[in-house]
Amino acid sequence: RRVASELSVELPPPREYAVGNVFLDQGEEGTKEGKRIFEQVMASIPGLKLLCWRRVPVDSECLGKTAKDHEPTIEQVFIAAEGQLKDIKRFEAALFVLRKRAANLAAQQPGLPFYVCSLSPRVLNYKGMLTCPGLVRYFLDLQEDDFESHVALVHSRFSTNTFPAWRRAHPFRHICHNGEINTLKGNVNFARAREGLMSSELLGAELEQCFPLMEMDQTDSGIFDNFLEVLAISGRTLPEAVAMMMPPAWENSDQMDAKIRDYYKFQAALLEPWDGPALVCFTDGDGVGASLDRNGLRPCRYYVTNQKRIIISSECGVLKLPVESIVEKGRLSPGKMLWADFAKGTVSKDAELKHAFASPNPWGDWMKSESISMKTLLESKKVEPPTIPENLRAPLLRGFGYTQESLELLLMPMGKDGEEALGSMGNDTPLACLSEQNRPVFDFFYQLFAQVTNPPIDPIREAVVMSLGCWVGPETNILANPSPAHCQRLWLDHPCLLPVEMAALSLTQELKGWELRTVDATFPMSEGAAGLERHLTRVASEAVWAAKNGYQIIVLSDRSTSEDQVPLPSLLCSGAVHQALVKQKLRTKVALIMESGEPYEVAHHALL
C-alpha cells in the first residue's frame, strides 16, 4: 500500500486487488511490447482494471555472469477487481485467464521474453537465478522494514535435468519441489488429451483460449504447478488437489481406512499419479503445507514453535531456534501431508486432512453401482478365447521375431519356475540404432532418466507401494464436481490381459452398453516397407473414426498375421494411435487395447 500511494494509486480493500511480478525483455522496446500484450488481453476481460505498472527495484551487482546476461526487466502490475469479480474465486479465475491468454499471445512472437511469476490477490512471487543470500540483496523490496508476509517458500537447487533460466527458478505459483516427476511425459500427454473434455463454470468459454495449459518450456516442477493450479481453480482446495496428484500407496495398505481407500480409488479414475521422488511444499496465501511422495524418497522435517510458526525443510537446523521455543517437531512419512491454516491458526495432520477429503461423498457406493471390473466380466458369462492351431505356432513365433535365445533364456525359465530369469549385468550387443541386424522396435528405447546403478524394484518387499491396477475406458470432465459419472470405467488389476480376459471385453456391451471396435494391425507383405507407413496411418485414422463415432473400446489386433499378412510393430502401432487420439483430444474417450503376439519381455510390456 505504501508503494501504491507513492505512485499516487489508491488500492481497494484486500482481496479486491492483485499484484503480479512479470519477467519482460531486457530491451525497452521488448518491455513495451510485453506490457502492450498484457494490457490488450486485460482490456478484453470485463471486471479487471489496470491501476499501474511499477519497475521492481533490484541490485544487479550481486548476479553471476550467466544470470546477469539473461536478467529480465521485472515489472510489477497492480490490478483491481470490479463488479462480479469482487468475489475472490471469480477474480482469481479471471486473473488465470488473463495470464494464460497473454502468455499464449506473447509466445506467438518468437524471441520475446514474457513470464508472469505470479498474479494473485494472495501471493507475490520474488524469484530468479539467485543464491539464497543473493535473493534479499537483489530484490530491494525484501530489504524494506515494512515488508511482511504470513508465508515464505524458498527453494534453492541446481538445475539437473533442464537448462537453468530465470523463469525456471523455484518457487512457482503454488509450489516448490524437491525431486523429480518421472512420469512427466505420460502426465502431460493425458493432460493435453483431457483438454477436449474440460469445462468450468468459473472459467466459462474462455477456458479454451487458455489451452495449452502446460508450459512445455518449464521444468517438471513447473509443469506440475501448471496442472495443480487448474485443479485448484476448478473448486478443489489446494491440499486436496496436491493429494490427487500425489496419492499415497492406497491399494495394498492394510492400515488405511476403507472410506479413504475408496476415495483414492475414485480419484484414480479421474487422474493418474504424477509419480516420482517428491517433497512438495505449497501455498495459496491462506495456508501452507507439505506433502511427500508414496515412497518417501525425499526427507521432510518440521518444527512448530510457541510463536505459532511452522518451519518445514528437507534438513534439520536450517534456521537456528532456541530449543525452548519448539513445542512440536517431527517428519513426514511416505505419502503423508500437513497443512497450516493461517485464519484458524491450526496445523492439520495427514489423518485429519484425508478424512475431510473422503467424507463428503459415498465413493464406494458410487463405484459399486457405476464401475465395472474384469472380475465382474469373467463371472457374468463364460467366454472362450480363440485358439491357435498347433501347426501355426512355430511360424507365428518366427513371424513375430522370437529368437532361440529369447525362448531358451527368457520364456522357458518363466514357464518352468514362474519367475523372471536373472542374468549378470552388462550387455555387449550393439545399440539397435547402430546394429547391422534387424531389431524389434522395442530395442530402440532405453530408460530416459537416471542412467545410474539403481537397485531393481523388489515387488515382494515393496509390494505396499507398488500397484499395476488401472482404470480404462471413457473419462468425463475432470474439472466438474465429483459425481457417479466419473467412475463409469473398467478397473483392471493389471494391464496385461490373458486371452480369456481379452475375450471378456466383449461383455462390456451387455453390462455397460459399451461398443468395441477391433482394428486390424497387419498389412500385406506384398506392399513392402512402403506399406508400413501407409497402414500405420490407416490404423490411426480408423481409431480416430471409432472414437468420434461412440466406440468406448478400441482393440488394435495383429491376430490376422499369416504368410501374406505382416504385423505392424506393436509399439509403433499403439504409439501412433495414442498420439493421433491425443492430437484430436479424443484419447480420454476410449480404452485403447493392444492385442499382439510380439511382446514377450518385461521391458516390452513396460514400454507398451
Secondary structure as the mmCIF struct_conf table of DSSP 4:
data_model
#
loop_
_struct_conf.conf_type_id
_struct_conf.id
_struct_conf.beg_label_comp_id
_struct_conf.beg_label_asym_id
_struct_conf.beg_label_seq_id
_struct_conf.end_label_comp_id
_struct_conf.end_label_asym_id
_struct_conf.end_label_seq_id
HELX_RH_AL_P HELX_RH_AL_P1 ARG A 2 GLU A 6
TURN_TY1_P TURN_TY1_P1 LEU A 7 SER A 8
BEND BEND1 PRO A 13 PRO A 13
TURN_TY1_P TURN_TY1_P2 PRO A 14 ARG A 15
BEND BEND2 GLU A 16 GLU A 16
STRN STRN1 TYR A 17 LEU A 24
BEND BEND3 GLN A 26 GLY A 27
HELX_RH_AL_P HELX_RH_AL_P2 GLU A 28 ALA A 43
TURN_TY1_P TURN_TY1_P3 SER A 44 SER A 44
BEND BEND4 ILE A 45 ILE A 45
TURN_TY1_P TURN_TY1_P4 PRO A 46 GLY A 47
STRN STRN2 LEU A 48 ARG A 55
HELX_LH_PP_P HELX_LH_PP_P1 VAL A 56 PRO A 57
STRN STRN3 VAL A 58 VAL A 58
HELX_RH_3T_P HELX_RH_3T_P1 SER A 60 CYS A 62
BEND BEND5 LEU A 63 LEU A 63
HELX_RH_AL_P HELX_RH_AL_P3 LYS A 65 ASP A 69
TURN_TY1_P TURN_TY1_P5 HIS A 70 HIS A 70
HELX_LH_PP_P HELX_LH_PP_P2 GLU A 71 PRO A 72
STRN STRN4 THR A 73 ALA A 81
HELX_RH_3T_P HELX_RH_3T_P2 GLY A 83 LYS A 86
BEND BEND6 ASP A 87 ASP A 87
HELX_RH_AL_P HELX_RH_AL_P4 ILE A 88 ALA A 106
TURN_TY1_P TURN_TY1_P6 ALA A 107 GLN A 108
BEND BEND7 GLN A 109 GLN A 109
TURN_TY1_P TURN_TY1_P7 PRO A 110 GLY A 111
STRN STRN5 PHE A 114 SER A 120
BEND BEND8 PRO A 121 ARG A 122
BEND BEND9 MET A 129 MET A 129
HELX_RH_AL_P HELX_RH_AL_P5 CYS A 132 TYR A 138
STRN STRN6 PHE A 139 PHE A 139
HELX_RH_3T_P HELX_RH_3T_P3 LEU A 140 GLN A 143
TURN_TY1_P TURN_TY1_P8 ASP A 145 ASP A 146
BEND BEND10 HIS A 150 HIS A 150
BEND BEND11 THR A 160 THR A 162
HELX_RH_3T_P HELX_RH_3T_P4 TRP A 166 ARG A 168
HELX_LH_PP_P HELX_LH_PP_P3 ALA A 169 ALA A 169
BEND BEND12 HIS A 170 HIS A 170
HELX_LH_PP_P HELX_LH_PP_P4 PRO A 171 PRO A 171
BEND BEND13 ARG A 173 HIS A 174
STRN STRN7 ILE A 175 GLY A 179
TURN_TY1_P TURN_TY1_P9 ASN A 182 THR A 183
HELX_RH_AL_P HELX_RH_AL_P6 LEU A 184 ARG A 194
TURN_TY1_P TURN_TY1_P10 GLU A 195 LEU A 197
TURN_TY1_P TURN_TY1_P11 GLU A 201 LEU A 203
HELX_RH_3T_P HELX_RH_3T_P5 GLY A 204 CYS A 210
BEND BEND14 MET A 214 MET A 214
TURN_TY1_P TURN_TY1_P12 MET A 216 ASP A 217
BEND BEND15 GLN A 218 GLN A 218
HELX_RH_AL_P HELX_RH_AL_P7 ASP A 220 ILE A 233
TURN_TY1_P TURN_TY1_P13 SER A 234 GLY A 235
HELX_RH_AL_P HELX_RH_AL_P8 LEU A 238 MET A 245
BEND BEND16 MET A 246 MET A 246
BEND BEND17 ALA A 249 ALA A 249
TURN_TY1_P TURN_TY1_P14 GLU A 251 ASN A 252
BEND BEND18 ASP A 254 MET A 256
HELX_RH_AL_P HELX_RH_AL_P9 ALA A 258 LEU A 270
BEND BEND19 GLY A 276 PRO A 277
STRN STRN8 ALA A 278 THR A 283
BEND BEND20 GLY A 285 ASP A 286
STRN STRN9 GLY A 287 LEU A 292
TURN_TY1_P TURN_TY1_P15 ARG A 294 ASN A 295
BEND BEND21 ARG A 298 ARG A 298
STRN STRN10 ARG A 301 THR A 305
TURN_TY1_P TURN_TY1_P16 ASN A 306 GLN A 307
BEND BEND22 LYS A 308 LYS A 308
STRN STRN11 ILE A 310 SER A 313
BEND BEND23 SER A 314 GLU A 315
TURN_TY1_P TURN_TY1_P17 CYS A 316 GLY A 317
BEND BEND24 VAL A 318 LEU A 319
HELX_RH_3T_P HELX_RH_3T_P6 VAL A 323 SER A 325
STRN STRN12 ILE A 326 ARG A 331
HELX_LH_PP_P HELX_LH_PP_P5 LEU A 332 SER A 333
TURN_TY1_P TURN_TY1_P18 PRO A 334 GLY A 335
STRN STRN13 MET A 337 ASP A 341
TURN_TY1_P TURN_TY1_P19 PHE A 342 GLY A 345
STRN STRN14 THR A 346 SER A 348
HELX_RH_AL_P HELX_RH_AL_P10 ASP A 350 ALA A 358
BEND BEND25 SER A 359 ASN A 361
HELX_RH_AL_P HELX_RH_AL_P11 TRP A 363 GLU A 370
STRN STRN15 ILE A 372 SER A 373
HELX_RH_AL_P HELX_RH_AL_P12 MET A 374 SER A 380
BEND BEND26 LYS A 381 LYS A 381
HELX_RH_AL_P HELX_RH_AL_P13 GLU A 390 GLY A 399
TURN_TY1_P TURN_TY1_P20 PHE A 400 GLY A 401
HELX_RH_AL_P HELX_RH_AL_P14 GLN A 404 GLU A 405
HELX_RH_PI_P HELX_RH_PI_P1 SER A 406 LEU A 411
HELX_RH_AL_P HELX_RH_AL_P15 MET A 412 ASP A 417
BEND BEND27 GLY A 418 GLU A 419
BEND BEND28 MET A 425 MET A 425
BEND BEND29 THR A 429 THR A 429
HELX_LH_PP_P HELX_LH_PP_P6 PRO A 430 LEU A 431
TURN_TY1_P TURN_TY1_P21 ALA A 432 LEU A 434
BEND BEND30 GLU A 436 GLN A 437
HELX_RH_3T_P HELX_RH_3T_P7 VAL A 441 PHE A 444
BEND BEND31 PHE A 449 PHE A 449
BEND BEND32 VAL A 452 VAL A 452
HELX_LH_PP_P HELX_LH_PP_P7 ASN A 454 ILE A 457
TURN_TY1_P TURN_TY1_P22 PRO A 459 GLU A 462
HELX_RH_3T_P HELX_RH_3T_P8 ALA A 463 VAL A 465
STRN STRN16 CYS A 470 VAL A 472
BEND BEND33 GLY A 473 GLY A 473
TURN_TY1_P TURN_TY1_P23 ILE A 478 LEU A 479
BEND BEND34 ALA A 480 ALA A 480
HELX_LH_PP_P HELX_LH_PP_P8 ASN A 481 PRO A 482
HELX_RH_3T_P HELX_RH_3T_P9 PRO A 484 CYS A 487
BEND BEND35 ARG A 489 ARG A 489
STRN STRN17 LEU A 490 LEU A 492
BEND BEND36 ASP A 493 CYS A 496
HELX_RH_AL_P HELX_RH_AL_P16 PRO A 499 ALA A 504
HELX_RH_3T_P HELX_RH_3T_P10 LEU A 505 LEU A 507
HELX_RH_AL_P HELX_RH_AL_P17 THR A 508 LYS A 512
STRN STRN18 LEU A 516 ASP A 520
STRN STRN19 THR A 522 PRO A 524
HELX_RH_3T_P HELX_RH_3T_P11 MET A 525 GLU A 527
HELX_RH_AL_P HELX_RH_AL_P18 GLY A 528 LYS A 548
TURN_TY1_P TURN_TY1_P24 ASN A 549 GLY A 550
BEND BEND37 GLN A 552 GLN A 552
STRN STRN20 ILE A 553 SER A 557
TURN_TY1_P TURN_TY1_P25 ARG A 559 SER A 560
BEND BEND38 GLU A 563 ASP A 564
STRN STRN21 GLN A 565 PRO A 567
HELX_LH_PP_P HELX_LH_PP_P9 LEU A 568 PRO A 569
HELX_RH_AL_P HELX_RH_AL_P19 SER A 570 LYS A 583
TURN_TY1_P TURN_TY1_P26 GLN A 584 LYS A 585
HELX_RH_3T_P HELX_RH_3T_P12 ARG A 587 LYS A 589
BEND BEND39 VAL A 590 VAL A 590
STRN STRN22 ALA A 591 GLU A 595
BEND BEND40 GLY A 597 GLY A 597
BEND BEND41 GLU A 601 GLU A 601
HELX_RH_AL_P HELX_RH_AL_P20 VAL A 602 LEU A 607
#
